[in-house]
Amino acid sequence: MKIFVVVEVDWEYNDEVWYQPEGEGVTPVKGFRSEQAAQQECDRLNKENESQSRDMNTNYYEEEDEAEYAILYKVIPLEVDDE
């Protein structure tokens, strides 16, 4: 069975740029059985937190990377046992 987990991206800042740390760079928020429902929640959370995302983007990225840095939440599919 596959579930879809909405996660918060744990960005870190090193006095020059925002980056995602390797490994544990996300925090689970909520799980769904439907990918569509998970994506809707993810989109809602990203829209709700748009101002925080905009603050992070100010002068800390190359223009072509703007879309990546705007993401505060994303959906991760996980395969789980049916037991």
C-alpha positions, 0 to 999 in steps of 0.5 A: 500500500502506498501513502502520501505524506505532506512534509515541511522542508527544513531549510537551514541558513549558513550566512550566505544561502538557504539550503536543505540539509542532507538526510533529515531535511523534512518534518512529517505533517500529515499522511493521506491515502490519496495523492490528490488529497495530499497535494491539495493540503500541500498546496494549501500550506504553501499558499498559507505560508507564502510570506515566510517563503518570500522572506527566505527568497530575498537575495539568497538564490539565483533567479532560476532557482526561485521555484525550488526555494519557494517550497516550504511543504511537499508530498513524499510517497511512501510504500508501507506494508498492509499488515 
